[in-house]
Amino acid sequence: MEKIDAIGLLCPLPVLKLRKRMAPLAPGAEVELCADDPAAMIDVPHFCNEAGHTLVSVDEAGAHSRYRVRKGG
C-alpha cells in the first residue's frame, strides 16, 4: 500500500499530495495518508466523494489521523 506523510502540511497540501499519488494507480489500489491538519478531516472525504474514491477508514494515531483511501474505477 502506498503511504503519504503529510504531517506538518496545511490545507490544501495533504489532499494535493493524495491526488497526485493516486493518479497513476489502478482502480482498487489503496493509499494511506497521515495528516495532522484539522481541515483534512473535511477535505479528504470531500475529495473522495468528488473524485469517486472510497474513504475506507479514518483512524486517530496520536497527534495525527490516518486516512485509508481506495481508488475508484
N, CA, C and O atoms as a GROMACS GRO file, in nm:
protein
  292
    1MET      N    1   0.084  -0.117   0.000
    1MET     CA    2   0.000   0.000   0.000
    1MET      C    3   0.089   0.125   0.000
    1MET      O    4   0.188   0.132   0.073
    2GLU      N    5   0.052   0.220  -0.083
    2GLU     CA    6   0.123   0.348  -0.088
    2GLU      C    7   0.098   0.423   0.042
    2GLU      O    8  -0.010   0.414   0.099
    3LYS      N    9   0.198   0.497   0.090
    3LYS     CA   10   0.183   0.577   0.211
    3LYS      C   11   0.230   0.719   0.184
    3LYS      O   12   0.331   0.740   0.117
    4ILE      N   13   0.156   0.815   0.238
    4ILE     CA   14   0.190   0.955   0.222
    4ILE      C   15   0.202   1.016   0.362
    4ILE      O   16   0.111   1.005   0.444
    5ASP      N   17   0.314   1.080   0.387
    5ASP     CA   18   0.334   1.151   0.514
    5ASP      C   19   0.311   1.300   0.487
    5ASP      O   20   0.397   1.368   0.430
    6ALA      N   21   0.196   1.349   0.530
    6ALA     CA   22   0.162   1.490   0.512
    6ALA      C   23   0.158   1.562   0.648
    6ALA      O   24   0.095   1.667   0.661
    7ILE      N   25   0.224   1.505   0.746
    7ILE     CA   26   0.227   1.567   0.880
    7ILE      C   27   0.304   1.698   0.872
    7ILE      O   28   0.414   1.704   0.818
    8GLY      N   29   0.244   1.802   0.927
    8GLY     CA   30   0.306   1.934   0.923
    8GLY      C   31   0.262   2.018   0.805
    8GLY      O   32   0.293   2.137   0.799
    9LEU      N   33   0.191   1.958   0.709
    9LEU     CA   34   0.145   2.032   0.592
    9LEU      C   35   0.003   2.082   0.616
    9LEU      O   36  -0.080   2.012   0.676
   10LEU      N   37  -0.024   2.202   0.570
   10LEU     CA   38  -0.156   2.261   0.587
   10LEU      C   39  -0.236   2.255   0.457
   10LEU      O   40  -0.180   2.238   0.348
   11CYS      N   41  -0.366   2.270   0.471
   11CYS     CA   42  -0.460   2.271   0.360
   11CYS      C   43  -0.412   2.368   0.253
   11CYS      O   44  -0.374   2.480   0.285
   12PRO      N   45  -0.414   2.328   0.130
   12PRO     CA   46  -0.468   2.207   0.068
   12PRO      C   47  -0.362   2.101   0.040
   12PRO      O   48  -0.391   2.005  -0.032
   13LEU      N   49  -0.243   2.115   0.093
   13LEU     CA   50  -0.132   2.026   0.056
   13LEU      C   51  -0.157   1.878   0.081
   13LEU      O   52  -0.121   1.797  -0.004
   14PRO      N   53  -0.216   1.836   0.195
   14PRO     CA   54  -0.238   1.691   0.212
   14PRO      C   55  -0.324   1.630   0.101
   14PRO      O   56  -0.292   1.521   0.051
   15VAL      N   57  -0.431   1.698   0.062
   15VAL     CA   58  -0.517   1.645  -0.044
   15VAL      C   59  -0.448   1.653  -0.180
   15VAL      O   60  -0.467   1.564  -0.263
   16LEU      N   61  -0.370   1.756  -0.204
   16LEU     CA   62  -0.298   1.765  -0.331
   16LEU      C   63  -0.197   1.652  -0.344
   16LEU      O   64  -0.182   1.595  -0.453
   17LYS      N   65  -0.128   1.618  -0.235
   17LYS     CA   66  -0.035   1.505  -0.237
   17LYS      C   67  -0.110   1.374  -0.262
   17LYS      O   68  -0.063   1.288  -0.337
   18LEU      N   69  -0.226   1.359  -0.198
   18LEU     CA   70  -0.308   1.240  -0.217
   18LEU      C   71  -0.352   1.228  -0.362
   18LEU      O   72  -0.342   1.120  -0.422
   19ARG      N   73  -0.401   1.335  -0.420
   19ARG     CA   74  -0.447   1.334  -0.559
   19ARG      C   75  -0.334   1.296  -0.654
   19ARG      O   76  -0.353   1.214  -0.744
   20LYS      N   77  -0.218   1.356  -0.635
   20LYS     CA   78  -0.103   1.328  -0.722
   20LYS      C   79  -0.060   1.182  -0.712
   20LYS      O   80  -0.029   1.119  -0.814
   21ARG      N   81  -0.057   1.127  -0.590
   21ARG     CA   82  -0.013   0.989  -0.570
   21ARG      C   83  -0.113   0.889  -0.627
   21ARG      O   84  -0.074   0.783  -0.675
   22MET      N   85  -0.243   0.923  -0.622
   22MET     CA   86  -0.346   0.830  -0.667
   22MET      C   87  -0.362   0.827  -0.820
   22MET      O   88  -0.405   0.727  -0.876
   23ALA      N   89  -0.326   0.936  -0.885
   23ALA     CA   90  -0.350   0.948  -1.029
   23ALA      C   91  -0.300   0.828  -1.111
   23ALA      O   92  -0.375   0.777  -1.194
   24PRO      N   93  -0.176   0.781  -1.092
   24PRO     CA   94  -0.128   0.672  -1.177
   24PRO      C   95  -0.171   0.531  -1.131
   24PRO      O   96  -0.144   0.433  -1.200
   25LEU      N   97  -0.236   0.521  -1.016
   25LEU     CA   98  -0.269   0.390  -0.961
   25LEU      C   99  -0.388   0.326  -1.032
   25LEU      O  100  -0.472   0.395  -1.089
   26ALA      N  101  -0.392   0.195  -1.028
   26ALA     CA  102  -0.503   0.120  -1.087
   26ALA      C  103  -0.623   0.127  -0.993
   26ALA      O  104  -0.607   0.140  -0.872
   27PRO      N  105  -0.745   0.118  -1.048
   27PRO     CA  106  -0.863   0.113  -0.963
   27PRO      C  107  -0.851   0.000  -0.861
   27PRO      O  108  -0.805  -0.110  -0.893
   28GLY      N  109  -0.892   0.028  -0.739
   28GLY     CA  110  -0.885  -0.070  -0.631
   28GLY      C  111  -0.760  -0.056  -0.546
   28GLY      O  112  -0.754  -0.110  -0.435
   29ALA      N  113  -0.659   0.016  -0.596
   29ALA     CA  114  -0.537   0.037  -0.517
   29ALA      C  115  -0.569   0.126  -0.398
   29ALA      O  116  -0.658   0.210  -0.406
   30GLU      N  117  -0.495   0.108  -0.289
   30GLU     CA  118  -0.520   0.185  -0.168
   30GLU      C  119  -0.399   0.268  -0.130
   30GLU      O  120  -0.284   0.229  -0.151
   31VAL      N  121  -0.428   0.384  -0.072
   31VAL     CA  122  -0.326   0.477  -0.025
   31VAL      C  123  -0.359   0.514   0.119
   31VAL      O  124  -0.476   0.533   0.154
   32GLU      N  125  -0.256   0.524   0.201
   32GLU     CA  126  -0.273   0.570   0.339
   32GLU      C  127  -0.210   0.707   0.351
   32GLU      O  128  -0.092   0.726   0.322
   33LEU      N  129  -0.289   0.803   0.395
   33LEU     CA  130  -0.244   0.940   0.415
   33LEU      C  131  -0.240   0.969   0.564
   33LEU      O  132  -0.339   0.951   0.634
   34CYS      N  133  -0.125   1.015   0.613
   34CYS     CA  134  -0.112   1.060   0.752
   34CYS      C  135  -0.105   1.212   0.750
   34CYS      O  136  -0.019   1.270   0.684
   35ALA      N  137  -0.196   1.276   0.823
   35ALA     CA  138  -0.202   1.422   0.825
   35ALA      C  139  -0.244   1.470   0.963
   35ALA      O  140  -0.321   1.404   1.032
   36ASP      N  141  -0.191   1.587   1.001
   36ASP     CA  142  -0.231   1.646   1.128
   36ASP      C  143  -0.304   1.778   1.110
   36ASP      O  144  -0.334   1.846   1.208
   37ASP      N  145  -0.332   1.815   0.987
   37ASP     CA  146  -0.408   1.937   0.958
   37ASP      C  147  -0.556   1.910   0.990
   37ASP      O  148  -0.615   1.819   0.933
   38PRO      N  149  -0.617   1.988   1.081
   38PRO     CA  150  -0.757   1.965   1.115
   38PRO      C  151  -0.851   1.972   0.995
   38PRO      O  152  -0.955   1.906   0.994
   39ALA      N  153  -0.816   2.051   0.894
   39ALA     CA  154  -0.901   2.064   0.776
   39ALA      C  155  -0.904   1.935   0.694
   39ALA      O  156  -0.997   1.915   0.616
   40ALA      N  157  -0.806   1.848   0.711
   40ALA     CA  158  -0.805   1.722   0.636
   40ALA      C  159  -0.927   1.637   0.668
   40ALA      O  160  -0.972   1.560   0.584
   41MET      N  161  -0.981   1.651   0.789
   41MET     CA  162  -1.099   1.575   0.830
   41MET      C  163  -1.219   1.609   0.740
   41MET      O  164  -1.309   1.527   0.723
   42ILE      N  165  -1.220   1.727   0.684
   42ILE     CA  166  -1.325   1.769   0.591
   42ILE      C  167  -1.278   1.748   0.447
   42ILE      O  168  -1.354   1.699   0.363
   43ASP      N  169  -1.154   1.785   0.419
   43ASP     CA  170  -1.103   1.784   0.282
   43ASP      C  171  -1.091   1.645   0.222
   43ASP      O  172  -1.125   1.626   0.105
   44VAL      N  173  -1.043   1.548   0.298
   44VAL     CA  174  -1.021   1.413   0.242
   44VAL      C  175  -1.154   1.347   0.204
   44VAL      O  176  -1.165   1.296   0.092
   45PRO      N  177  -1.255   1.346   0.291
   45PRO     CA  178  -1.383   1.287   0.248
   45PRO      C  179  -1.444   1.361   0.128
   45PRO      O  180  -1.502   1.298   0.039
   46HIS      N  181  -1.430   1.494   0.125
   46HIS     CA  182  -1.483   1.571   0.013
   46HIS      C  183  -1.411   1.532  -0.117
   46HIS      O  184  -1.475   1.512  -0.220
   47PHE      N  185  -1.278   1.523  -0.111
   47PHE     CA  186  -1.200   1.482  -0.228
   47PHE      C  187  -1.244   1.345  -0.277
   47PHE      O  188  -1.264   1.325  -0.397
   48CYS      N  189  -1.259   1.250  -0.185
   48CYS     CA  190  -1.300   1.114  -0.223
   48CYS      C  191  -1.437   1.116  -0.291
   48CYS      O  192  -1.458   1.050  -0.392
   49ASN      N  193  -1.529   1.191  -0.235
   49ASN     CA  194  -1.663   1.200  -0.289
   49ASN      C  195  -1.661   1.259  -0.430
   49ASN      O  196  -1.728   1.208  -0.520
   50GLU      N  197  -1.586   1.365  -0.449
   50GLU     CA  198  -1.579   1.432  -0.578
   50GLU      C  199  -1.506   1.348  -0.684
   50GLU      O  200  -1.544   1.350  -0.801
   51ALA      N  201  -1.403   1.275  -0.643
   51ALA     CA  202  -1.319   1.200  -0.738
   51ALA      C  203  -1.366   1.057  -0.759
   51ALA      O  204  -1.313   0.988  -0.846
   52GLY      N  205  -1.465   1.012  -0.683
   52GLY     CA  206  -1.515   0.876  -0.699
   52GLY      C  207  -1.435   0.770  -0.628
   52GLY      O  208  -1.442   0.652  -0.661
   53HIS      N  209  -1.357   0.812  -0.528
   53HIS     CA  210  -1.278   0.718  -0.448
   53HIS      C  211  -1.357   0.680  -0.322
   53HIS      O  212  -1.456   0.744  -0.289
   54THR      N  213  -1.311   0.576  -0.253
   54THR     CA  214  -1.376   0.531  -0.130
   54THR      C  215  -1.287   0.561  -0.011
   54THR      O  216  -1.170   0.522  -0.010
   55LEU      N  217  -1.341   0.630   0.088
   55LEU     CA  218  -1.269   0.651   0.213
   55LEU      C  219  -1.295   0.526   0.297
   55LEU      O  220  -1.402   0.511   0.356
   56VAL      N  221  -1.196   0.439   0.302
   56VAL     CA  222  -1.210   0.309   0.368
   56VAL      C  223  -1.214   0.324   0.519
   56VAL      O  224  -1.296   0.262   0.586
   57SER      N  225  -1.124   0.407   0.573
   57SER     CA  226  -1.120   0.425   0.718
   57SER      C  227  -1.048   0.554   0.754
   57SER      O  228  -0.968   0.608   0.677
   58VAL      N  229  -1.079   0.602   0.874
   58VAL     CA  230  -1.009   0.715   0.935
   58VAL      C  231  -0.976   0.672   1.078
   58VAL      O  232  -1.065   0.635   1.154
   59ASP      N  233  -0.849   0.677   1.113
   59ASP     CA  234  -0.804   0.638   1.246
   59ASP      C  235  -0.725   0.751   1.309
   59ASP      O  236  -0.646   0.818   1.242
   60GLU      N  237  -0.747   0.772   1.438
   60GLU     CA  238  -0.664   0.866   1.513
   60GLU      C  239  -0.538   0.792   1.555
   60GLU      O  240  -0.544   0.682   1.609
   61ALA      N  241  -0.424   0.854   1.530
   61ALA     CA  242  -0.296   0.792   1.565
   61ALA      C  243  -0.212   0.895   1.640
   61ALA      O  244  -0.118   0.952   1.585
   62GLY      N  245  -0.246   0.917   1.764
   62GLY     CA  246  -0.174   1.017   1.842
   62GLY      C  247  -0.215   1.157   1.798
   62GLY      O  248  -0.332   1.192   1.806
   63ALA      N  249  -0.118   1.235   1.754
   63ALA     CA  250  -0.145   1.374   1.715
   63ALA      C  251  -0.187   1.389   1.570
   63ALA      O  252  -0.208   1.501   1.522
   64HIS      N  253  -0.198   1.278   1.498
   64HIS     CA  254  -0.240   1.287   1.358
   64HIS      C  255  -0.348   1.184   1.327
   64HIS      O  256  -0.380   1.099   1.410
   65SER      N  257  -0.402   1.194   1.209
   65SER     CA  258  -0.503   1.099   1.162
   65SER      C  259  -0.449   1.023   1.043
   65SER      O  260  -0.367   1.074   0.966
   66ARG      N  261  -0.498   0.899   1.029
   66ARG     CA  262  -0.462   0.814   0.914
   66ARG      C  263  -0.588   0.792   0.831
   66ARG      O  264  -0.691   0.746   0.882
   67TYR      N  265  -0.578   0.827   0.704
   67TYR     CA  266  -0.689   0.811   0.610
   67TYR      C  267  -0.652   0.702   0.511
   67TYR      O  268  -0.547   0.709   0.446
   68ARG      N  269  -0.736   0.602   0.498
   68ARG     CA  270  -0.711   0.496   0.401
   68ARG      C  271  -0.813   0.514   0.288
   68ARG      O  272  -0.934   0.510   0.310
   69VAL      N  273  -0.761   0.532   0.167
   69VAL     CA  274  -0.844   0.565   0.052
   69VAL      C  275  -0.824   0.460  -0.058
   69VAL      O  276  -0.711   0.426  -0.091
   70ARG      N  277  -0.935   0.411  -0.114
   70ARG     CA  278  -0.930   0.314  -0.224
   70ARG      C  279  -0.968   0.387  -0.353
   70ARG      O  280  -1.070   0.456  -0.359
   71LYS      N  281  -0.886   0.371  -0.455
   71LYS     CA  282  -0.913   0.436  -0.582
   71LYS      C  283  -1.034   0.377  -0.650
   71LYS      O  284  -1.048   0.255  -0.660
   72GLY      N  285  -1.120   0.465  -0.697
   72GLY     CA  286  -1.240   0.423  -0.769
   72GLY      C  287  -1.207   0.388  -0.914
   72GLY      O  288  -1.097   0.413  -0.962
   73GLY      N  289  -1.304   0.332  -0.981
   73GLY     CA  290  -1.282   0.288  -1.118
   73GLY      C  291  -1.348   0.382  -1.212
   73GLY      O  292  -1.340   0.362  -1.334
   0.00000   0.00000   0.00000
